[in-house]
Amino acid sequence: MGGTGRSGGRGRLGSALSGLAVAVGCVLFLGGFGWGAVVYQPYTVPTDSMSPTVQAGDRVLAERISGDEVRRGDIVVFTDSTWGDLPMVKRVVGVGGDEIACCDAQGRLTVNGTAVEEPYLSGGGPASPQGFSASVPEGQLFLLGDERTGSVDSRVHLQEPGEGSVPRSAVSARLDAVAWPLDGGLVERPGSFAALPGGVSRPGPVRLIVGAIAAGVALILGGAAYGPVARRRHAVRSA
């Protein structure tokens, strides 16, 4: 009698805990997706102009931000009528007040006379196949693609007002991670821009969101598995 009571008590406690685990897991799982939907907008990269950092067809997560939050080195989604009035993805290399030039004796981009190492570029050549210089007006951003040979970016618009720059208000989001393919991972902030005034931006909450969703899945599966496991153990003991 006493053993049966203790066993029944443990069973009721286990059932309660498994139900709690499933409930908390659902909150984390749904909350993580809800949080992600509010903070991030999915975006499919249309061209190879940001190769090799992101490729054409990559599905990325872009954090919704204000243009005032943009820092040098950020990869942003923006729309500007001068650039065709379509969403585009480029890297910010200059902000208002900067003097941008290319290339120095080592083939590097310079910002206000300071050379910037750009390890995300491929090919080992200069930071731009053609030399250029530009003054970035206040409230504007100067943008380049990582694929400097074929990217249509601020260099193409140098003769227009603003010397190729776009308003900060044109920016709608900042790339934080590549969601597909799955091995894309996080989009790192370039350390070469960190030493410049203003530094680099902080990553968005994508790690926390993914962690919440993963924890939710684990709790749901663990809680749901308790019933069948408990019944099997009870059947084994009875036999």
KESEKE-898640 format. One record per residue: residue number from 1; residue in one letter; x, y, z of N, C-alpha, C in turn. Coordinates in Angstrom, 1 decimal. Example, Ala and Ser with C-alpha at 12.3 -4.5 7.8 and 13.67 -1.06 7.14 Angstrom:
REM KESEKE-898640
PT    n  res  n.east  n.north    n.up  ca.east  ca.north   ca.up  c.east  c.north    c.up
PT    1    A    13.2     -5.7     7.8     12.3      -4.5     7.8    13.2     -3.3     7.8
PT    2    S    12.8     -2.2     7.1     13.7      -1.1     7.1    12.9      0.0     7.9
//
This chain:
REM KESEKE-898640
PT    n  res  n.east  n.north    n.up  ca.east  ca.north   ca.up  c.east  c.north    c.up
PT    1    M     0.8     -1.2     0.0      0.0       0.0     0.0     0.9      1.3     0.0
PT    2    G     1.9      1.3     1.0      2.7       2.5     1.0     3.5      2.7    -0.2
PT    3    G     4.1      1.5    -0.8      4.9       1.7    -2.0     4.0      2.2    -3.1
PT    4    T     2.8      1.7    -3.2      1.9       2.1    -4.3     1.6      3.6    -4.2
PT    5    G     1.4      4.1    -3.0      1.1       5.5    -2.8     2.3      6.4    -3.2
PT    6    R     3.5      5.9    -2.8      4.7       6.7    -3.1     4.9      6.7    -4.6
PT    7    S     4.6      5.5    -5.3      4.8       5.5    -6.7     3.7      6.4    -7.4
PT    8    G     2.5      6.3    -6.9      1.5       7.2    -7.5     1.8      8.7    -7.3
PT    9    G     2.4      9.0    -6.1      2.7      10.4    -5.9     3.8     10.9    -6.9
PT   10    R     4.8     10.0    -7.0      5.9      10.3    -8.0     5.3     10.5    -9.4
PT   11    G     4.4      9.6    -9.7      3.8       9.7   -11.1     3.0     11.0   -11.3
PT   12    R     2.3     11.4   -10.3      1.5      12.6   -10.4     2.5     13.8   -10.5
PT   13    L     3.5     13.8    -9.7      4.5      14.9    -9.7     5.2     14.9   -11.1
PT   14    G     5.6     13.7   -11.6      6.2      13.7   -12.9     5.3     14.2   -14.0
PT   15    S     4.0     13.8   -13.9      3.0      14.3   -14.9     2.9     15.8   -14.9
PT   16    A     2.9     16.4   -13.6      2.8      17.8   -13.5     4.0     18.5   -14.0
PT   17    L     5.2     18.0   -13.7      6.4      18.6   -14.2     6.5     18.5   -15.7
PT   18    S     6.1     17.4   -16.3      6.1      17.2   -17.8     5.2     18.2   -18.4
PT   19    G     4.0     18.4   -17.8      3.0      19.4   -18.4     3.6     20.8   -18.3
PT   20    L     4.3     21.1   -17.1      4.9      22.4   -17.0     6.0     22.6   -18.0
PT   21    A     6.8     21.6   -18.3      7.9      21.7   -19.3     7.3     22.0   -20.6
PT   22    V     6.2     21.3   -21.0      5.6      21.5   -22.3     5.0     22.9   -22.4
PT   23    A     4.4     23.4   -21.3      3.8      24.7   -21.3     4.9     25.8   -21.5
PT   24    V     6.0     25.7   -20.7      7.1      26.6   -20.8     7.8     26.5   -22.1
PT   25    G     7.9     25.3   -22.7      8.5      25.1   -24.0     7.7     25.8   -25.1
PT   26    C     6.4     25.7   -25.0      5.5      26.4   -25.9     5.7     27.9   -25.9
PT   27    V     5.8     28.4   -24.6      6.0      29.9   -24.5     7.3     30.3   -25.1
PT   28    L     8.4     29.6   -24.8      9.7      29.9   -25.4     9.7     29.8   -26.9
PT   29    F     9.1     28.7   -27.4      9.1      28.5   -28.9     8.3     29.5   -29.6
PT   30    L     7.0     29.7   -29.2      6.2      30.7   -29.9     6.7     32.1   -29.6
PT   31    G     7.2     32.4   -28.4      7.7      33.7   -28.0     8.9     34.0   -28.9
PT   32    G     9.8     33.0   -29.1     11.0      33.2   -29.9    10.7     33.6   -31.3
PT   33    F     9.7     32.9   -31.9      9.3      33.2   -33.3     8.6     34.6   -33.3
PT   34    G     7.8     34.9   -32.3      7.2      36.2   -32.3     8.1     37.3   -32.2
PT   35    W     9.1     37.1   -31.3     10.2      38.1   -31.1    11.0     38.3   -32.4
PT   36    G    11.3     37.2   -33.0     12.0      37.3   -34.3    11.3     38.0   -35.4
PT   37    A     9.9     37.8   -35.4      9.1      38.4   -36.4     9.0     39.9   -36.2
PT   38    V     9.1     40.3   -35.0      9.1      41.8   -34.7    10.4     42.4   -35.0
PT   39    V    11.5     41.8   -34.6     12.8      42.4   -34.7    13.4     42.3   -36.1
PT   40    Y    13.2     41.1   -36.8     13.8      40.8   -38.1    12.9     40.8   -39.2
PT   41    Q    13.4     41.1   -40.4     12.7      40.9   -41.6    13.5     40.0   -42.5
PT   42    P    13.0     38.9   -43.0     13.7      38.0   -43.9    13.9     38.7   -45.3
PT   43    Y    15.0     38.4   -45.9     15.3      39.1   -47.2    16.2     38.1   -48.0
PT   44    T    15.8     38.0   -49.3     16.6      37.2   -50.2    17.5     38.1   -51.0
PT   45    V    18.8     37.8   -50.9     19.8      38.6   -51.6    19.7     38.4   -53.1
PT   46    P    19.5     39.5   -53.9     19.2      39.3   -55.3    20.4     39.2   -56.2
PT   47    T    21.6     39.6   -55.8     22.8      39.6   -56.7    24.0     39.1   -55.9
PT   48    D    25.1     39.0   -56.7     26.4      38.6   -56.1    27.2     39.8   -55.7
PT   49    S    26.6     41.0   -55.6     27.4      42.2   -55.3    28.1     42.2   -53.9
PT   50    M    27.5     41.3   -53.0     28.1      41.2   -51.7    28.9     40.0   -51.5
PT   51    S    29.2     39.3   -52.6     30.0      38.1   -52.5    31.4     38.4   -52.1
PT   52    P    32.1     37.6   -51.3     31.7      36.3   -50.8    31.0     36.3   -49.4
PT   53    T    30.7     37.5   -48.9     30.0      37.5   -47.6    28.6     36.9   -47.6
PT   54    V    27.8     37.4   -48.6     26.6      36.7   -48.9    26.4     36.6   -50.4
PT   55    Q    25.8     35.5   -50.8     25.7      35.2   -52.2    24.3     35.4   -52.7
PT   56    A    24.1     35.5   -54.0     22.8      35.6   -54.6    22.0     34.4   -54.2
PT   57    G    20.7     34.7   -53.8     19.9      33.6   -53.4    19.9     33.3   -51.9
PT   58    D    20.9     33.8   -51.2     21.0      33.6   -49.7    19.8     34.2   -49.0
PT   59    R    19.2     33.5   -48.1     18.1      34.0   -47.3    18.7     34.6   -46.0
PT   60    V    18.6     35.9   -45.8     19.2      36.5   -44.6    18.2     37.1   -43.6
PT   61    L    18.6     37.3   -42.4     17.8      37.9   -41.4    18.4     39.3   -41.2
PT   62    A    17.5     40.3   -41.5     17.9      41.7   -41.4    17.2     42.4   -40.2
PT   63    E    17.9     42.9   -39.3     17.3      43.5   -38.1    16.7     44.9   -38.5
PT   64    R    15.5     45.1   -38.2     14.8      46.4   -38.5    15.4     47.5   -37.6
PT   65    I    16.0     48.5   -38.2     16.6      49.6   -37.4    16.3     50.9   -38.1
PT   66    S    16.6     51.9   -37.3     16.6      53.3   -37.8    17.9     53.6   -38.5
PT   67    G    17.9     54.5   -39.5     19.2      54.9   -40.1    20.2     55.5   -39.2
PT   68    D    19.7     56.1   -38.1     20.6      56.7   -37.1    21.5     55.7   -36.4
PT   69    E    21.1     54.4   -36.4     21.8      53.3   -35.7    22.9     52.8   -36.6
PT   70    V    23.0     53.1   -37.8     24.0      52.6   -38.8    25.4     53.0   -38.4
PT   71    R    26.4     52.1   -38.5     27.8      52.3   -38.2    28.6     51.8   -39.4
PT   72    R    29.8     52.3   -39.5     30.7      51.8   -40.6    30.8     50.3   -40.5
PT   73    G    30.9     49.7   -41.6     31.1      48.2   -41.6    29.8     47.4   -41.7
PT   74    D    28.6     48.1   -41.3     27.3      47.4   -41.4    27.0     47.1   -42.8
PT   75    I    26.3     45.9   -43.0     25.7      45.6   -44.3    24.2     45.9   -44.1
PT   76    V    23.7     46.8   -45.0     22.3      47.3   -44.8    21.5     47.0   -46.0
PT   77    V    20.2     47.0   -45.7     19.1      47.0   -46.7    18.6     48.4   -46.9
PT   78    F    18.6     48.9   -48.1     18.2      50.3   -48.2    17.4     50.5   -49.6
PT   79    T    16.6     51.5   -49.7     15.9      51.8   -50.9    16.1     53.3   -51.2
PT   80    D    16.6     53.6   -52.4     16.8      55.0   -52.8    16.4     55.2   -54.2
PT   81    S    15.7     56.3   -54.5     15.2      56.5   -55.9    16.3     56.6   -56.9
PT   82    T    17.4     57.2   -56.5     18.6      57.4   -57.4    19.2     56.1   -57.8
PT   83    W    19.0     55.1   -56.9     19.6      53.7   -57.2    18.5     52.8   -57.8
PT   84    G    17.4     53.3   -58.3     16.4      52.5   -58.9    15.2     52.2   -58.1
PT   85    D    15.1     52.7   -56.9     14.0      52.6   -56.0    13.6     51.2   -55.7
PT   86    L    14.6     50.3   -55.6     14.4      48.9   -55.2    15.3     48.6   -54.0
PT   87    P    14.9     47.6   -53.2     15.7      47.3   -52.0    17.1     46.7   -52.5
PT   88    M    18.1     47.2   -51.9     19.5      46.8   -52.2    20.3     46.5   -51.0
PT   89    V    21.3     45.7   -51.1     22.2      45.3   -50.0    23.6     45.7   -50.3
PT   90    K    24.2     46.6   -49.4     25.5      47.0   -49.6    26.2     47.2   -48.2
PT   91    R    27.5     47.4   -48.2     28.2      47.6   -46.9    28.5     49.1   -46.8
PT   92    V    28.3     49.6   -45.6     28.5      51.0   -45.3    30.0     51.2   -45.0
PT   93    V    30.7     52.0   -45.8     32.2      52.2   -45.5    32.4     53.7   -45.1
PT   94    G    31.4     54.6   -45.2     31.6      55.9   -44.8    30.3     56.5   -44.3
PT   95    V    30.4     57.4   -43.3     29.3      58.1   -42.8    29.5     59.6   -42.9
PT   96    G    28.5     60.4   -42.6     28.6      61.9   -42.8    29.8     62.5   -42.2
PT   97    G    30.5     63.3   -43.0     31.8      64.0   -42.6    33.0     63.2   -43.0
PT   98    D    32.9     62.0   -43.5     34.1      61.2   -43.9    34.6     61.6   -45.2
PT   99    E    35.9     61.4   -45.4     36.6      61.5   -46.7    37.0     60.1   -47.1
PT  100    I    36.3     59.5   -48.1     36.6      58.2   -48.6    37.5     58.2   -49.8
PT  101    A    38.5     57.4   -49.8     39.4      57.3   -51.0    39.9     55.9   -51.2
PT  102    C    40.3     55.7   -52.4     40.9      54.4   -52.8    41.7     54.6   -54.1
PT  103    C    42.9     54.1   -54.1     43.5      53.2   -53.1    44.8     53.7   -52.6
PT  104    D    45.3     53.3   -51.4     46.6      53.7   -51.0    47.6     52.8   -51.6
PT  105    A    48.9     53.0   -51.2     50.0      52.3   -51.9    49.8     50.8   -51.8
PT  106    Q    49.1     50.3   -50.7     48.9      48.9   -50.6    47.6     48.4   -51.1
PT  107    G    46.9     49.3   -51.9     45.6      48.9   -52.5    44.5     48.9   -51.5
PT  108    R    44.6     49.7   -50.4     43.5      49.6   -49.4    42.6     50.9   -49.5
PT  109    L    41.4     50.7   -49.1     40.4      51.8   -48.9    40.9     52.6   -47.7
PT  110    T    40.7     54.0   -47.8     41.1      54.8   -46.6    39.8     55.6   -46.2
PT  111    V    39.7     55.8   -44.9     38.6      56.6   -44.4    39.3     57.7   -43.5
PT  112    N    39.1     59.0   -44.0     39.8      60.1   -43.3    41.3     59.9   -43.2
PT  113    G    41.9     59.3   -44.2     43.3      59.1   -44.3    43.8     57.8   -43.6
PT  114    T    42.9     57.1   -42.9     43.3      55.9   -42.2    42.9     54.7   -43.1
PT  115    A    43.9     53.8   -43.4     43.7      52.7   -44.2    42.9     51.6   -43.5
PT  116    V    42.0     51.0   -44.2     41.1      50.0   -43.6    41.3     48.7   -44.2
PT  117    E    41.6     47.7   -43.4     41.8      46.3   -43.8    40.4     45.7   -44.1
PT  118    E    40.2     45.0   -45.2     38.9      44.5   -45.5    39.1     43.0   -45.8
PT  119    P    39.2     42.1   -44.8     39.4      40.7   -45.0    38.3     40.0   -45.7
PT  120    Y    37.1     40.6   -45.7     35.9      40.0   -46.4    36.0     40.1   -47.9
PT  121    L    36.9     40.9   -48.5     37.1      40.9   -49.9    37.8     39.7   -50.4
PT  122    S    37.5     39.3   -51.6     38.1      38.1   -52.2    39.0     38.5   -53.3
PT  123    G    39.9     37.6   -53.7     40.8      37.9   -54.9    42.2     38.4   -54.6
PT  124    G    42.4     39.1   -53.4     43.7      39.6   -53.1    44.1     40.8   -53.8
PT  125    G    43.2     41.4   -54.6     43.6      42.6   -55.3    43.3     43.9   -54.6
PT  126    P    43.3     45.0   -55.2     43.0      46.3   -54.5    41.6     46.4   -54.1
PT  127    A    41.3     47.3   -53.2     39.9      47.4   -52.6    39.0     47.9   -53.7
PT  128    S    39.5     48.5   -54.8     38.6      48.9   -55.9    39.5     48.8   -57.2
PT  129    P    39.0     48.3   -58.3     39.8      48.2   -59.5    40.0     49.6   -60.1
PT  130    Q    39.2     50.6   -59.7     39.4      52.0   -60.2    39.5     52.9   -59.0
PT  131    G    40.4     53.9   -59.0     40.6      54.8   -57.9    39.4     55.8   -57.9
PT  132    F    39.2     56.3   -56.7     38.1      57.3   -56.5    38.3     58.0   -55.2
PT  133    S    37.6     59.1   -55.0     37.5      59.8   -53.7    36.2     60.4   -53.6
PT  134    A    35.7     60.6   -52.4     34.4      61.2   -52.2    34.3     61.8   -50.8
PT  135    S    33.6     62.9   -50.7     33.2      63.5   -49.4    31.8     63.2   -49.0
PT  136    V    31.6     62.6   -47.9     30.2      62.1   -47.5    29.5     63.3   -46.7
PT  137    P    28.4     63.8   -47.3     27.7      64.9   -46.6    27.1     64.3   -45.2
PT  138    E    26.9     65.3   -44.3     26.2      64.9   -43.0    24.9     64.2   -43.3
PT  139    G    24.6     63.2   -42.5     23.3      62.5   -42.6    23.3     61.5   -43.8
PT  140    Q    24.4     61.3   -44.4     24.5      60.4   -45.6    25.4     59.2   -45.3
PT  141    L    25.3     58.2   -46.2     26.1      57.0   -46.0    26.7     56.7   -47.4
PT  142    F    28.0     56.2   -47.4     28.7      55.8   -48.6    28.8     54.3   -48.6
PT  143    L    28.3     53.6   -49.6     28.1      52.2   -49.6    28.9     51.5   -50.8
PT  144    L    29.5     50.4   -50.5     30.2      49.6   -51.5    29.7     48.1   -51.3
PT  145    G    29.8     47.4   -52.4     29.6      46.0   -52.4    30.9     45.3   -52.1
PT  146    D    30.8     44.1   -51.5     32.1      43.4   -51.2    32.7     42.8   -52.5
PT  147    E    31.9     42.6   -53.5     32.4      42.1   -54.8    32.8     43.4   -55.6
PT  148    R    33.9     43.9   -55.4     34.3      45.3   -55.9    34.4     45.3   -57.4
PT  149    T    34.6     44.2   -58.1     34.8      44.3   -59.5    33.5     44.5   -60.2
PT  150    G    32.4     43.9   -59.8     31.1      44.0   -60.5    30.0     44.8   -59.8
PT  151    S    30.3     45.1   -58.5     29.2      45.8   -57.7    28.9     47.2   -58.3
PT  152    V    27.6     47.4   -58.4     27.1      48.7   -58.8    26.7     49.4   -57.5
PT  153    D    27.6     50.4   -57.1     27.4      51.0   -55.7    27.7     52.5   -55.8
PT  154    S    28.2     53.0   -54.7     28.4      54.5   -54.6    29.4     55.0   -55.6
PT  155    R    30.3     54.1   -56.1     31.3      54.6   -57.0    30.7     55.0   -58.4
PT  156    V    29.5     54.3   -58.7     28.8      54.6   -60.0    28.1     55.9   -59.9
PT  157    H    27.8     56.4   -58.7     27.0      57.7   -58.6    27.9     58.8   -58.1
PT  158    L    29.2     58.8   -58.2     30.0      59.8   -57.7    29.8     61.2   -58.3
PT  159    Q    29.3     61.3   -59.5     29.0      62.6   -60.2    27.7     63.1   -59.8
PT  160    E    26.9     62.4   -59.1     25.6      62.9   -58.7    25.6     63.7   -57.4
PT  161    P    24.6     64.4   -57.0     24.6      65.1   -55.7    24.8     64.1   -54.6
PT  162    G    25.6     64.5   -53.6     26.0      63.6   -52.5    27.1     62.7   -52.8
PT  163    E    27.7     62.9   -54.0     28.9      62.1   -54.4    28.7     60.6   -54.1
PT  164    G    27.6     60.1   -54.5     27.4      58.6   -54.4    26.7     58.1   -53.1
PT  165    S    26.5     59.0   -52.2     26.0      58.6   -50.9    24.4     58.6   -50.9
PT  166    V    23.9     58.0   -49.9     22.4      57.9   -49.7    22.1     58.4   -48.3
PT  167    P    20.8     58.9   -48.1     20.4      59.4   -46.8    20.3     58.2   -45.8
PT  168    R    20.6     58.5   -44.6     20.4      57.4   -43.5    19.0     56.9   -43.5
PT  169    S    18.1     57.8   -43.8     16.6      57.5   -43.8    16.3     56.4   -44.8
PT  170    A    17.2     56.2   -45.8     16.9      55.2   -46.8    17.1     53.8   -46.3
PT  171    V    17.8     53.6   -45.1     18.1      52.3   -44.6    16.9     51.8   -43.8
PT  172    S    16.5     50.5   -44.0     15.4      49.9   -43.3    15.8     48.8   -42.4
PT  173    A    17.0     48.2   -42.7     17.4      47.0   -41.9    18.9     46.8   -42.0
PT  174    R    19.5     46.0   -41.1     20.9      45.7   -41.1    21.0     44.1   -41.0
PT  175    L    21.8     43.6   -41.9     22.0      42.1   -41.9    22.7     41.6   -40.6
PT  176    D    22.1     40.6   -40.0     22.6      40.0   -38.8    23.1     38.6   -39.0
PT  177    A    22.4     37.8   -39.9     22.7      36.4   -40.0    22.2     35.9   -41.3
PT  178    V    22.9     34.8   -41.8     22.4      34.1   -43.0    21.6     32.9   -42.5
PT  179    A    20.3     32.9   -42.8     19.4      31.8   -42.4    19.5     30.6   -43.3
PT  180    W    19.7     30.9   -44.6     19.8      29.8   -45.6    20.8     30.2   -46.6
PT  181    P    21.8     29.4   -47.0     22.0      28.0   -46.4    22.4     28.0   -44.9
PT  182    L    22.2     26.9   -44.3     22.3      26.8   -42.8    23.7     27.0   -42.3
PT  183    D    24.7     26.8   -43.2     26.0      27.0   -42.7    26.5     28.5   -42.8
PT  184    G    25.5     29.4   -43.1     25.9      30.8   -43.3    26.3     31.5   -42.1
PT  185    G    25.6     31.3   -41.0     26.0      31.8   -39.7    25.8     33.3   -39.5
PT  186    L    26.4     33.9   -38.5     26.3      35.3   -38.2    27.1     36.1   -39.2
PT  187    V    26.6     37.4   -39.4     27.4      38.3   -40.2    28.2     39.1   -39.2
PT  188    E    29.5     38.9   -39.3     30.4      39.6   -38.3    30.6     41.1   -38.6
PT  189    R    30.8     41.8   -37.5     31.2      43.3   -37.6    32.7     43.3   -37.9
PT  190    P    33.1     44.1   -38.9     34.6      44.1   -39.3    35.3     44.8   -38.2
PT  191    G    36.4     44.2   -37.7     37.2      44.8   -36.6    38.0     46.0   -37.1
PT  192    S    38.2     46.1   -38.4     39.0      47.2   -39.0    38.3     48.5   -38.8
PT  193    F    37.0     48.5   -38.7     36.2      49.8   -38.5    36.1     50.1   -37.0
PT  194    A    36.4     49.2   -36.1     36.1      49.4   -34.7    37.0     50.5   -34.1
PT  195    A    38.2     50.7   -34.7     39.1      51.8   -34.2    38.7     53.2   -34.6
PT  196    L    37.8     53.3   -35.6     37.4      54.6   -36.1    36.4     55.2   -35.2
PT  197    P    36.3     56.6   -35.1     35.3      57.2   -34.3    33.9     56.6   -34.5
PT  198    G    33.2     56.4   -33.5     31.8      55.8   -33.6    31.8     54.3   -33.5
PT  199    G    33.0     53.6   -33.7     33.1      52.2   -33.6    32.1     51.4   -34.6
PT  200    V    31.8     50.2   -34.2     30.9      49.4   -35.0    29.6     49.1   -34.2
PT  201    S    28.6     48.6   -34.9     27.4      48.3   -34.2    27.4     47.0   -33.4
PT  202    R    26.5     46.9   -32.5     26.4      45.7   -31.7    25.5     44.7   -32.5
PT  203    P    25.8     43.4   -32.4     24.9      42.4   -33.1    23.5     42.4   -32.5
PT  204    G    22.5     42.1   -33.2     21.1      42.0   -32.8    20.9     40.8   -31.9
PT  205    P    19.7     40.6   -31.5     19.4      39.5   -30.5    19.2     38.1   -31.2
PT  206    V    19.8     37.9   -32.4     19.5      36.6   -33.1    19.9     35.4   -32.3
PT  207    R    21.0     35.5   -31.5     21.5      34.3   -30.7    20.5     34.0   -29.7
PT  208    L    19.9     35.1   -29.0     19.0      34.9   -27.9    17.7     34.2   -28.5
PT  209    I    17.3     34.7   -29.7     16.0      34.2   -30.3    16.2     32.8   -30.6
PT  210    V    17.3     32.4   -31.3     17.5      31.0   -31.7    17.6     30.1   -30.4
PT  211    G    18.3     30.7   -29.4     18.4      29.9   -28.1    17.0     29.7   -27.5
PT  212    A    16.2     30.7   -27.5     14.8      30.5   -26.9    14.0     29.5   -27.7
PT  213    I    14.1     29.5   -29.0     13.4      28.5   -29.8    13.9     27.1   -29.6
PT  214    A    15.2     27.0   -29.6     15.8      25.6   -29.3    15.5     25.1   -28.0
PT  215    A    15.5     26.0   -26.9     15.2      25.5   -25.6    13.7     25.1   -25.5
PT  216    G    12.8     25.9   -26.2     11.4      25.5   -26.3    11.2     24.2   -26.9
PT  217    V    11.9     23.9   -28.0     11.7      22.6   -28.7    12.2     21.5   -27.7
PT  218    A    13.3     21.7   -27.0     13.8      20.7   -26.1    12.8     20.4   -25.0
PT  219    L    12.3     21.4   -24.4     11.3      21.2   -23.3    10.0     20.6   -23.8
PT  220    I     9.6     20.9   -25.0      8.3      20.3   -25.5     8.6     18.8   -25.8
PT  221    L     9.7     18.5   -26.4      9.9      17.1   -26.7    10.2     16.3   -25.4
PT  222    G    10.9     16.9   -24.5     11.2      16.2   -23.2     9.9     16.0   -22.4
PT  223    G     9.1     17.0   -22.3      7.9      16.9   -21.6     6.9     15.9   -22.2
PT  224    A     6.8     15.9   -23.5      5.9      15.0   -24.2     6.4     13.6   -24.1
PT  225    A     7.7     13.4   -24.0      8.2      12.0   -23.9     8.0     11.4   -22.6
PT  226    Y     7.7     12.2   -21.5      7.6      11.6   -20.2     6.5     10.6   -20.1
PT  227    G     5.4     10.8   -20.6      4.2       9.9   -20.5     4.6      8.5   -21.1
PT  228    P     5.0      8.4   -22.3      5.3       7.1   -22.9     6.5      6.4   -22.1
PT  229    V     7.5      7.2   -21.7      8.6       6.6   -21.0     8.1      6.0   -19.6
PT  230    A     7.3      6.8   -18.9      6.8       6.4   -17.6     5.9      5.2   -17.7
PT  231    R     5.1      5.1   -18.7      4.2       3.9   -18.9     5.1      2.7   -19.2
PT  232    R     6.1      2.9   -20.0      6.9       1.7   -20.3     7.7      1.2   -19.1
PT  233    R     8.2      2.1   -18.3      8.9       1.7   -17.1     7.9      1.0   -16.1
PT  234    H     6.7      1.5   -16.1      5.7       0.9   -15.2     5.3     -0.5   -15.7
PT  235    A     5.2     -0.7   -17.0      4.9      -2.0   -17.6     6.1     -3.0   -17.3
PT  236    V     7.3     -2.5   -17.4      8.5      -3.4   -17.1     8.5     -3.8   -15.7
PT  237    R     8.2     -2.9   -14.7      8.2      -3.2   -13.3     7.0     -4.2   -13.0
PT  238    S     5.9     -4.0   -13.7      4.7      -4.9   -13.4     5.0     -6.3   -13.9
PT  239    A     5.8     -6.4   -15.0      6.1      -7.7   -15.6     7.1     -8.4   -14.7
//
